[in-house]
Amino acid sequence: MPDKPMQSGPPQEVELGEIEKCAAAKHAERLTTKAAGKPHTTYSTLQQTIIAAGYRTDRIHKMPDLGGDPRARVDLRFMGSHLAVEVIGTGTGVIAEPFGAPEDESVSVTEVRRKPNLDAPSS
């Protein structure tokens, strides 16, 4: 009996349900409000703001910088949900982008390959 085929490549971002989209907007607002007007140019500053916004340190995961800006992902998955938030530090606050991660918590949010955001403004 053959083993089931291994998934090729990193786990992909998944679609959020309607309730998760509503919660995602509230999490993004909480993070951007807490960070507003303050520079977040180091990971340490970014992490402290995320903690100050009420998130547990074991749910905050450091990511490689994005164009020199510090980046973290907050794993908000709980009981089968998919919600996670990517937080990118800027000179005036943070950008918080909710996304869906596979519900299997053995998959780290740091491994999830994000879909390109076609709605994002281009510079």
N, C-alpha and C positions, 0 to 999 in steps of 0.2 A: 504494500500500500504506500504510494508516494506521499511525501510530506507536502503540506500545502505550500504553495510558492511564497517565497519571501517578498515582502514589499520592496520594490526597488526605489532607492533614494530616501530622502527624509520624509517624515509624515507631512501631509499637506494640511493647510488651513481648511477648516470646515465652516459651513454656513451656520450662523446663529439663528435660533428660533425667535419668534416675536417677543416672548417674555424676556429672553436673554438680551435682545436688542434694546429693550427698555432699560434693563439693569445696566447694560453697557454704557448707555448715554449718561446715567447717573454717576457711574464710576469715573468716566472721562471728565465730567463736570467737576466732581470732587477733587480730582488730581490737578486739573488746570487752575481751579480757583485757589487751591492751597499754594500753588507755585507762582501765581500771577505776580508780575513785576519784579521778580527776583531772578538773577542769572543762575542758570544751572549748567555750568560749563565743566563740572567734574562729576564723576560717578558718585563720590561721597555726598555731595550736595543733593544730587538727584535721589539717592537712596534715603537720605534724611527727610526729604520732603514727602516721599512715598510713605515712610513710617509715620510721619506727623499727620498724614491724611487718614491714618487708621489701619494700615495694612501690616500684616505680620512679616517679620524678616525672613521666615522660612518660605514665604510665598513670593519673595522678590528675587529675581534671577538676573545677574549681570550679563549683558550681551556685548558683543564687540561694538565699538563706537561706530556711529553712522556719519560719515563725512566729518569726523573730528568731534561730533557731539556725543555725549554719554548716552547710553541706552540701557534700559532694563525691561524685563517683562514681569508682570504680576499675574500669578496663576490663581484664578478665582474659581476654578472648577470644583464642584461639590455635588455629590450624589448624582452623577450622570450628566451634569451640565458641561458646556464647552467653553465657557467664558474665560478669556484672558485679556490683558491690556498691555500693549507695548507703550512705553513711556520714553520719550526722547527729550533730553535737556536742550534748552536754547538760551540765548543771552537774555531773554525777558520772561522765561517761564518754562513750560513744558508743552509738548504735543502728546496727547494721549489717544492712542488708536486701539479700540477694542477689536478683538478677532476671536475666531473659534479655533480651539485646539481639540484633538480627538479626546473623547471622554475617558479613555484609558489613561489613568494617571501614571502608568509606568512609562508613558511617553512624556518627556520633559517639554515644557513650553519653549525651552531654548532650541529644541530640535525642529520645531514646526516651521515649514517653509511658507511664508506669507505670500498671498496673491498680490500682484501689483495693484496699487490703488489707482484706478483709472479716473477717480473723481478728484484726486489730489491736485491742487493748483501747481502748475509747473513754474519754475523760476526762470 
